[in-house]
Amino acid sequence: DTTGWTFGGSWTIDSGDAYSGSNFAYNGGGNGSLSYAVATGEGVFRFFYKGMSNNTTISFSFSIDGDPALYLGNYYDIDWTIAEFWLEEGYHTFEWVASYPWYEYLQIDAINFP
C-alpha cells in the first residue's frame, strides 16, 4: 500500500527481484526522493536496499526527521543489505534520496516500522 508515501523524481513501485514479497520501491536512475511520515512505537526501524552503479558520480542517502542516518557515495554493486535504526516513540519522517545518472538503479524493500 503506497498511501501516504511521496514519490519524487524517478521513484516508483516495481516488481521482480524483491527482497521480500513481489514489490519494492525502485529508482531507475536520475534524481529524486522517496518519503513517508508516520507515528511509530519505540524500537528498531529497518529496511533492505540494493543498488548498482557503473561510475563514481552517484550518491544515496537516508534521513530520519531530517537527520542523516545513512550515506553511500561512489558505490558500485551492492546486493541486498539491511539498514537498522533505533527509534523513540513518536511521529517521524523518513526520506531516501538518490542522485545519479539515468543508467543506475536503487531498490528499497522490506521496510519495517516498530
N, C-alpha and C positions, 0 to 999 in steps of 0.2 A: 504494500500500500504506500503510495507516494504522497498522500495527503499531508500538507504542512511542509513538505520539502521544497526548497528553491533550487532549481536547476539553471545555472547561468553559463553562457558560452556554449562549449561543446559537450557538457554533461548530459547524459541520457540514461535510460534503463536499457540493458541489453540482456541477451540470454546466450547460453553456450557453456563456456569454460568458467562456471561459477565455483566458488569455494564451497558453498552450501546452497542447496536448492537449485533453482534453474535461472534466477535473475540476479543481476548485480548492477551497481552504478558504474558507468563507463564514460571515460573521456578519451575520444579517439584522436586527439591532437588539438592543439590550439589552447587559448587561454580561457579560463572560466572557473567558477566556484560552485560548490555544492554545499548547501547549508540546511540546518534543521535546528529549531529551538523547541525545547520540551522540558517539563519538570521531571526530575528523576529522584530516585531514592539515593541513599548513600551506598557506595560500593564501586565495583570495577566496571568501567565502560571499556568495551573492546570492539575492534573491527579488524578485518584482514584486508591487505592491499597487495596488488601485483602490478608490475609495470615493465615497460620495455622502452629503451631509448637507443638510438644509433649515434648519438653525438653528445656533446657536453654543454648544450645550451638550454637545458631544461631544469625545472625545479618543481617540487611538490611539497606543499606544507599543509599542516593541520593545526587548527587552533580551537581552544575551548574558551568561550567567553572573551574572545579577542586576544587571549594569551597564547603565544606559540607553544605547541606541545610536541610537534614532530616536523622535521625538515629534511628533505632529501634533495640534494643538488648533484648534478652530473652523474646520475646513476645509469646503469646500462640494462641489465636483465635481472629482475627481481621476481622470484617465484612467490607464491602466497606466503605472506609474512604477517604475524599478529602484532597489533599495537594495543597496549593496555594502559589505562589511566585511572587513578583513584578519583572519585567524585564525592563531594559533600552533597547532601540532600539539597535540592533547590532547582531553580529554573536555569537552564544552561543553553548556550548557543554553540553549535558545533559547525565548523567550516573547513572544508577541504578545498584547496586552491591548486590548480595546475597551470603551469606556464611553460609552453614549449611549442616547437614546430608541429605541423599537421600530421606528420607520419609517425608520431609517438603514441603510446596509449597508457592509460592508468585505469585499474579496476579497483572498486571498493565493494566488499561483501561481508556478510555475517555480522552486521552491526548489532551490538547488544548493549542495551541500556540497563543500569541496575534498577 
